[in-house]
Amino acid sequence: MTDINLKQQLDLLSSHYNTLADTYGYSPHAVQQSSYETQERRLQILLEGFTDFKNKKILDFGCGTGHLFRLLQQRGFAGEYVGYDISAGLINLARENNEDGRFELRNIFEQPPEEKFDLVFISGVFNNDIGQNESFLQSVLKILFAVTEEGIAFNCLSTFVDFKADGLFYFNPCQVFEFCKEQLTPCVNLRHDYEIKPGVVPFEFSCYLRKSPHAVRKNNYD
């Protein structure tokens, strides 16, 4: 069951993206991206965490207009693609522009996934400030890591910046790493070295979580 306050925030977020979908149509601006170049750069960074995805079953969580599916197809993807989003407007755009993908309007707190996926990709989902971003991120990752066979890749805005935009949330990458390492899997990789825009100091990071037969470990050096 979704927390009442979280449900209200997700409803507001859904309405926000419905408005963007109506205003901008099938474009990066509908998903708060400044250009196709920056949008694809973020997605490419996530894909680099898993080299073998051609025949996998993939969940694109917060799929927006389904641009990841197009990027995968350009790379010879022949597997099964599923996209989840809470915005009906974005899901409609995704379906209209991607005939071969499966797109679902779904709030995973109310409708948990009923199937398994090899890989899960999450881009931009945690960027909007909803008042409880840290617990939201942790809950999403716990739900989705339980239904992935191989791993998850996701990105966040970083607190290692000299400017913060209103309405966005910035995560401490050290705290995100520690949560993933202690609560989800011992196999965690964090990248904070890439430029989204040429010449601009990295202002976001990506994490790659891989399934492991080994138990998680606590940080014993606090």
Number of C-alpha atoms within 10 A of each C-alpha: 9 13 10 9 12 17 15 13 16 17 14 13 17 18 16 15 20 21 16 21 25 13 12 12 18 21 19 21 16 23 23 15 14 12 12 13 12 16 20 17 16 21 21 14 19 23 19 11 20 15 7 10 17 15 13 16 18 22 26 21 23 24 27 32 29 28 20 21 24 14 15 18 12 9 11 11 17 13 13 17 22 19 26 21 24 23 27 18 23 29 26 19 20 24 17 12 15 15 9 11 16 17 25 18 17 19 18 19 15 11 11 13 16 7 7 16 22 17 24 27 22 22 21 20 19 22 18 16 15 19 13 12 19 17 11 15 15 15 14 16 20 14 14 21 22 14 19 20 16 16 24 26 25 25 25 23 22 20 17 17 12 7 8 14 7 8 10 13 20 21 20 14 21 11 11 16 17 16 15 21 20 15 16 22 20 20 17 19 15 18 15 15 12 17 16 18 12 9 7 9 14 17 21 22 24 23 23 23 25 21 17 14 8 9 13 15 13 13 10 5 4 4
